[in-house]
């Protein structure tokens, strides 16, 4: 732009800041918002809405992304006996965990409808990336694929990529935030898709369960084994497979040893940790998440660490006291 172009841009920013300050001070919020939009457009500062990231509600998003217009969360349904809710912004973790603890039946989730996804694709975005819970754990991926087909039958102008995360929770978060980052760098749609698939192929997902009741209720663990494990305080260390299934890779006597074994697996299997973000989600146990962070970062250097609390679907899987890690 040169000297005059840069000066004009700086002056435009100063004018915009002054308008925001003055109209806020005198209480003209609606006028302020309109003026800001016009000023942003005139200064070339408008949001890049050429892309959109759609995730199901098993994806934990940091707070700032929940308010970002580039992101939309499509909720799953949750069911515990006669208690039914949507996993949306009204989800109450404490109330949900109380329902799970008191109900003899296994909690269940219901995937979003194809129509829910189709509606999420209605936007100005030219590139849409969808990240779902593992197709081996939920029908969310299949619903998104059907929703994509429904939308493209009406409008073929968009490029829509639906990705089975082969993971859950913060595994979805890793992929969603990467897609946004690559789009912000201006990469072509096909290149973004290629890099997402490459990242997924080496992403690792682990979790430790403190409470085995959900595994017992859904038949993955016999009543006798669950009783023995609880009596001996055995904490299973689980991992996601390449195709998005769940397998046990170890166990610890007591929650601290279980978390340490999980952290050891993270350190042992991660490639190029300095390039990656360690993401940790916890179900009502922030101190355990911090402990896992210290266990991992004392052994390897990572680019960043993000810690989040579980939303509805992840709370159902992890249960009270569970910790999930991806890198």
RODO-2510 file (C-alpha; in nm, 4 decimals, decimal comma):
residues 327
     n   res          X          Y          Z
     1     x     0,0000     0,0000     0,0000
     2     x     0,2963     0,2340     0,0558
     3     x     0,3297     0,5173     0,3065
     4     x     0,0006     0,6908     0,2274
     5     x    -0,1900     0,3606     0,2192
     6     x    -0,0542     0,2534     0,5572
     7     x    -0,1226     0,5965     0,7053
     8     x    -0,4796     0,5904     0,5748
     9     x    -0,5335     0,2452     0,7238
    10     x    -0,3963     0,3531     1,0642
    11     x    -0,6107     0,6663     1,0583
    12     x    -0,9154     0,4577     0,9683
    13     x    -0,8480     0,2343     1,2667
    14     x    -0,8190     0,5408     1,4918
    15     x    -1,1505     0,6788     1,3629
    16     x    -1,3155     0,3407     1,4180
    17     x    -1,1838     0,3239     1,7755
    18     x    -1,3103     0,6769     1,8433
    19     x    -1,6579     0,5961     1,7045
    20     x    -1,6818     0,2827     1,9189
    21     x    -1,5744     0,4728     2,2311
    22     x    -1,8076     0,7706     2,1823
    23     x    -2,1200     0,5801     2,0786
    24     x    -2,0711     0,3321     2,3618
    25     x    -2,0311     0,6183     2,6103
    26     x    -2,3551     0,7891     2,5025
    27     x    -2,5431     0,4576     2,4953
    28     x    -2,6200     0,4325     2,1233
    29     x    -2,5304     0,0625     2,0945
    30     x    -2,7377    -0,0036     1,7806
    31     x    -2,5932     0,2990     1,6047
    32     x    -2,2456     0,1939     1,7141
    33     x    -2,2835    -0,1559     1,5679
    34     x    -2,4046    -0,0194     1,2345
    35     x    -2,1227     0,2365     1,2182
    36     x    -1,8638    -0,0278     1,3100
    37     x    -1,9840    -0,2590     1,0329
    38     x    -1,9677     0,0208     0,7770
    39     x    -1,6267     0,1373     0,8988
    40     x    -1,4878    -0,2157     0,8950
    41     x    -1,6063    -0,2626     0,5387
    42     x    -1,4597     0,0704     0,4282
    43     x    -1,1250    -0,0092     0,5925
    44     x    -1,1096    -0,3608     0,4475
    45     x    -1,1381    -0,5058     0,7979
    46     x    -1,4489    -0,7197     0,7473
    47     x    -1,4528    -1,0822     0,8626
    48     x    -1,3434    -1,3469     0,6134
    49     x    -1,6647    -1,5472     0,5854
    50     x    -1,5490    -1,7563     0,2913
    51     x    -1,5343    -2,0629     0,5172
    52     x    -1,7334    -2,2263     0,7948
    53     x    -1,6551    -2,5038     1,0433
    54     x    -1,9468    -2,7243     1,1507
    55     x    -1,8972    -2,9651     1,4419
    56     x    -2,1252    -3,1905     1,6414
    57     x    -2,1610    -3,1279     2,0134
    58     x    -1,9086    -3,3925     2,1133
    59     x    -1,6509    -3,1322     2,0075
    60     x    -1,5377    -2,9095     2,2938
    61     x    -1,4713    -2,5581     2,1666
    62     x    -1,2845    -2,2949     2,3692
    63     x    -1,5177    -2,0095     2,4645
    64     x    -1,3892    -1,7613     2,2071
    65     x    -1,4713    -1,9988     1,9224
    66     x    -1,8269    -2,0551     2,0450
    67     x    -1,8910    -1,6886     1,9628
    68     x    -1,6991    -1,6955     1,6340
    69     x    -1,9375    -1,6785     1,3327
    70     x    -1,7105    -1,9195     1,1460
    71     x    -1,8140    -2,2005     1,3837
    72     x    -2,1463    -2,3751     1,4362
    73     x    -2,2235    -2,6609     1,6745
    74     x    -2,4928    -2,9122     1,5776
    75     x    -2,6211    -3,0741     1,8994
    76     x    -2,6738    -3,4405     1,9749
    77     x    -2,9544    -3,5540     2,2023
    78     x    -2,8862    -3,7109     2,5434
    79     x    -3,1049    -3,9615     2,7233
    80     x    -3,0778    -4,1055     3,0746
    81     x    -3,3884    -4,3100     3,1484
    82     x    -3,6795    -4,0661     3,1143
    83     x    -3,4460    -3,7649     3,1313
    84     x    -3,3961    -3,6177     2,7824
    85     x    -3,2050    -3,3054     2,6841
    86     x    -3,0201    -3,1534     2,3910
    87     x    -2,6440    -3,1179     2,4222
    88     x    -2,6437    -2,7450     2,3570
    89     x    -2,5525    -2,4223     2,5381
    90     x    -2,8079    -2,5030     2,8097
    91     x    -2,6352    -2,8292     2,9101
    92     x    -2,5907    -2,8574     3,2876
    93     x    -2,3066    -3,0967     3,3630
    94     x    -2,3781    -3,1287     3,7360
    95     x    -2,7442    -3,2140     3,6802
    96     x    -2,6585    -3,4586     3,4015
    97     x    -2,3996    -3,6453     3,6100
    98     x    -2,6496    -3,6734     3,8952
    99     x    -2,9004    -3,8298     3,6558
   100     x    -2,6374    -4,0751     3,5263
   101     x    -2,5380    -4,1770     3,8803
   102     x    -2,8957    -4,2385     3,9931
   103     x    -3,0287    -4,4178     3,6836
   104     x    -2,9793    -4,7966     3,6492
   105     x    -2,9937    -4,7667     3,2707
   106     x    -2,7024    -4,6728     3,0477
   107     x    -2,7005    -4,3129     2,9207
   108     x    -2,7477    -4,2835     2,5461
   109     x    -2,6997    -4,0246     2,2782
   110     x    -2,8921    -3,9631     1,9565
   111     x    -2,7146    -3,8194     1,6550
   112     x    -2,8209    -3,4975     1,4812
   113     x    -3,0636    -3,5347     1,1920
   114     x    -2,9445    -3,4862     0,8323
   115     x    -3,1751    -3,1831     0,8184
   116     x    -2,9889    -3,0256     1,1122
   117     x    -2,6667    -3,0501     0,9163
   118     x    -2,8290    -2,9284     0,5943
   119     x    -2,9482    -2,6159     0,7740
   120     x    -2,5984    -2,5579     0,9147
   121     x    -2,4632    -2,5450     0,5590
   122     x    -2,6889    -2,2499     0,4742
   123     x    -2,4421    -1,9639     0,4921
   124     x    -2,2361    -1,7300     0,2786
   125     x    -1,9329    -1,9565     0,3164
   126     x    -1,7931    -2,1137     0,0012
   127     x    -1,5867    -2,3736     0,1881
   128     x    -1,7514    -2,5791     0,4625
   129     x    -1,5676    -2,8301     0,6809
   130     x    -1,7625    -3,0699     0,9018
   131     x    -1,5932    -3,2593     1,1862
   132     x    -1,7883    -3,5355     1,3581
   133     x    -1,7591    -3,7859     1,6372
   134     x    -1,6116    -4,1222     1,5303
   135     x    -1,8440    -4,3088     1,2957
   136     x    -1,7832    -4,6214     1,5043
   137     x    -1,9310    -4,4500     1,8110
   138     x    -2,2181    -4,2503     1,6630
   139     x    -2,4310    -4,1981     1,3515
   140     x    -2,3339    -3,8297     1,3408
   141     x    -2,0943    -3,8787     1,0477
   142     x    -2,3561    -4,0588     0,8387
   143     x    -2,6132    -3,7881     0,9141
   144     x    -2,3678    -3,5197     0,8061
   145     x    -2,3001    -3,7038     0,4800
   146     x    -2,6723    -3,7286     0,4048
   147     x    -2,7177    -3,3622     0,4978
   148     x    -2,4352    -3,2729     0,2591
   149     x    -2,6010    -3,4629    -0,0249
   150     x    -2,9352    -3,2941     0,0496
   151     x    -2,7765    -2,9500     0,0407
   152     x    -2,5734    -3,0058    -0,2762
   153     x    -2,8846    -3,1235    -0,4595
   154     x    -3,0195    -2,7715    -0,4068
   155     x    -2,6960    -2,5749    -0,4390
   156     x    -2,3834    -2,7150    -0,6042
   157     x    -2,1812    -2,3974    -0,5631
   158     x    -2,0280    -2,4851    -0,2251
   159     x    -1,7422    -2,7186    -0,1430
   160     x    -1,8375    -2,9286     0,1606
   161     x    -1,6012    -3,1765     0,3240
   162     x    -1,7300    -3,4088     0,5959
   163     x    -1,4574    -3,5570     0,8160
   164     x    -1,4971    -3,8541     1,0472
   165     x    -1,2590    -3,7511     1,3249
   166     x    -1,2023    -4,1177     1,4210
   167     x    -1,1896    -3,9609     1,7660
   168     x    -1,4103    -3,7600     2,0000
   169     x    -1,4085    -3,4557     2,2271
   170     x    -1,0796    -3,2648     2,1970
   171     x    -0,9831    -3,4828     1,8994
   172     x    -1,2594    -3,3097     1,7075
   173     x    -1,1406    -2,9778     1,8472
   174     x    -0,7891    -3,0333     1,7121
   175     x    -0,9229    -3,0880     1,3601
   176     x    -1,1775    -2,8051     1,3708
   177     x    -0,9239    -2,5452     1,4847
   178     x    -0,6680    -2,6698     1,2329
   179     x    -0,9208    -2,6291     0,9508
   180     x    -0,9859    -2,2701     1,0583
   181     x    -0,6139    -2,1953     1,0856
   182     x    -0,5403    -2,3315     0,7376
   183     x    -0,8286    -2,1336     0,5877
   184     x    -0,7036    -1,8164     0,7554
   185     x    -0,3681    -1,8790     0,5864
   186     x    -0,5488    -1,8688     0,2517
   187     x    -0,4806    -2,2285     0,1476
   188     x    -0,6965    -2,3828    -0,1270
   189     x    -0,9852    -2,6084    -0,0207
   190     x    -0,8156    -2,9257    -0,1490
   191     x    -0,4943    -2,8437     0,0381
   192     x    -0,6842    -2,7870     0,3630
   193     x    -0,8565    -3,1245     0,3238
   194     x    -0,5254    -3,2977     0,2511
   195     x    -0,3583    -3,1486     0,5582
   196     x    -0,6541    -3,2353     0,7804
   197     x    -0,6362    -3,5982     0,6715
   198     x    -0,2605    -3,6079     0,7264
   199     x    -0,3010    -3,4640     1,0765
   200     x    -0,5771    -3,7108     1,1626
   201     x    -0,3590    -4,0041     1,0568
   202     x    -0,1016    -3,9263     1,3279
   203     x    -0,3275    -3,7781     1,5955
   204     x    -0,3479    -3,9829     1,9152
   205     x    -0,6442    -3,9945     2,1541
   206     x    -0,6282    -4,1312     2,5096
   207     x    -0,8519    -4,1273     2,8134
   208     x    -0,8654    -4,2537     3,1693
   209     x    -1,1913    -4,3410     3,3426
   210     x    -1,2340    -4,2921     3,7139
   211     x    -1,5892    -4,4271     3,7169
   212     x    -1,6628    -4,7589     3,5438
   213     x    -2,0406    -4,7536     3,5878
   214     x    -2,1162    -4,6501     3,2298
   215     x    -1,9001    -4,9351     3,0968
   216     x    -2,0848    -5,1754     3,3241
   217     x    -2,4282    -5,0450     3,2262
   218     x    -2,3629    -5,0669     2,8525
   219     x    -2,2226    -5,4190     2,8765
   220     x    -1,8606    -5,3392     2,7875
   221     x    -1,7556    -5,4572     3,1349
   222     x    -1,9169    -5,7386     3,3327
   223     x    -2,0614    -5,6654     3,6744
   224     x    -1,8014    -5,8878     3,8427
   225     x    -1,5084    -5,7210     3,6623
   226     x    -1,6471    -5,3783     3,7427
   227     x    -1,6802    -5,4732     4,1089
   228     x    -1,3242    -5,6092     4,1226
   229     x    -1,1863    -5,3039     3,9417
   230     x    -1,3678    -5,0669     4,1763
   231     x    -1,2618    -5,2601     4,4860
   232     x    -0,8959    -5,2594     4,3793
   233     x    -0,9204    -4,9022     4,2437
   234     x    -0,8094    -5,0136     3,8961
   235     x    -0,8279    -4,7313     3,6423
   236     x    -0,8240    -4,8432     3,2767
   237     x    -0,6200    -4,6431     3,0268
   238     x    -0,7979    -4,6338     2,6911
   239     x    -0,6955    -4,5214     2,3424
   240     x    -0,8630    -4,4566     2,0105
   241     x    -0,7658    -4,6811     1,7208
   242     x    -0,6917    -4,5605     1,3678
   243     x    -1,0485    -4,6426     1,2619
   244     x    -1,2056    -4,4679     1,5589
   245     x    -1,2742    -4,7611     1,7881
   246     x    -1,1768    -4,7848     2,1552
   247     x    -0,9221    -5,0227     2,3056
   248     x    -0,7618    -5,0610     2,6463
   249     x    -0,3849    -5,0083     2,6426
   250     x    -0,3104    -5,0334     3,0130
   251     x    -0,4306    -4,9722     3,3641
   252     x    -0,3164    -4,8173     3,6864
   253     x    -0,3851    -4,8871     4,0507
   254     x    -0,5381    -4,5582     4,1586
   255     x    -0,6223    -4,2563     3,9487
   256     x    -0,2770    -4,0963     3,9706
   257     x    -0,1029    -4,4042     3,8311
   258     x    -0,3681    -4,4312     3,5627
   259     x    -0,3088    -4,0711     3,4577
   260     x     0,0681    -4,1236     3,4661
   261     x     0,0400    -4,4257     3,2349
   262     x    -0,1706    -4,2208     2,9960
   263     x     0,0837    -3,9364     3,0028
   264     x     0,3627    -4,1869     2,9372
   265     x     0,1731    -4,3144     2,6314
   266     x     0,1372    -3,9575     2,5037
   267     x     0,5111    -3,8938     2,5385
   268     x     0,6064    -4,2301     2,3915
   269     x     0,3922    -4,2061     2,0773
   270     x     0,3812    -3,8381     1,9809
   271     x     0,5675    -3,7262     1,6684
   272     x     0,7132    -3,3729     1,6509
   273     x     0,5523    -3,2554     1,9768
   274     x     0,7012    -2,9067     1,9411
   275     x     0,4673    -2,8517     1,6435
   276     x     0,1533    -2,9672     1,8218
   277     x    -0,1028    -2,8562     2,0767
   278     x    -0,1723    -3,0801     2,3737
   279     x    -0,5476    -3,0724     2,4308
   280     x    -0,6987    -3,2019     2,7537
   281     x    -1,0663    -3,2258     2,8403
   282     x    -1,1843    -3,3260     3,1839
   283     x    -1,5192    -3,4146     3,3350
   284     x    -1,5492    -3,2121     3,6547
   285     x    -1,1831    -3,2543     3,7580
   286     x    -0,9655    -2,9573     3,6518
   287     x    -0,6894    -3,0519     3,8971
   288     x    -0,6412    -3,3851     3,7176
   289     x    -0,6159    -3,2091     3,3831
   290     x    -0,3461    -2,9813     3,5247
   291     x    -0,1663    -3,2858     3,6623
   292     x    -0,1639    -3,4526     3,3189
   293     x    -0,0362    -3,1295     3,1657
   294     x     0,2611    -3,1301     3,4058
   295     x     0,3284    -3,5004     3,3488
   296     x     0,3504    -3,4531     2,9720
   297     x     0,5235    -3,1148     2,9493
   298     x     0,7919    -3,2208     3,1966
   299     x     0,9028    -3,4796     2,9374
   300     x     0,8382    -3,3105     2,6004
   301     x     0,7968    -2,9545     2,4752
   302     x     0,4684    -2,8812     2,2975
   303     x     0,3553    -2,5750     2,1024
   304     x     0,0609    -2,5049     2,3298
   305     x    -0,1697    -2,6587     2,5905
   306     x    -0,5477    -2,6183     2,5927
   307     x    -0,7621    -2,7447     2,8821
   308     x    -1,1425    -2,7604     2,8606
   309     x    -1,4336    -2,9053     3,0558
   310     x    -1,6469    -3,1699     2,8862
   311     x    -1,9820    -3,0862     2,7331
   312     x    -2,2710    -3,3326     2,7208
   313     x    -2,1658    -3,6217     2,4973
   314     x    -1,8091    -3,6231     2,6280
   315     x    -1,9410    -3,6152     2,9857
   316     x    -2,1473    -3,9223     2,9011
   317     x    -1,8432    -4,1124     2,7731
   318     x    -1,5849    -3,9919     3,0261
   319     x    -1,8206    -3,9836     3,3269
   320     x    -1,7405    -3,7940     3,6463
   321     x    -1,3630    -3,7703     3,6974
   322     x    -1,2619    -3,8827     3,3481
   323     x    -0,9800    -3,7181     3,1501
   324     x    -0,9341    -3,7176     2,7707
   325     x    -0,6137    -3,6196     2,5884
   326     x    -0,5302    -3,5657     2,2217
   327     x    -0,2124    -3,4543     2,0493
***
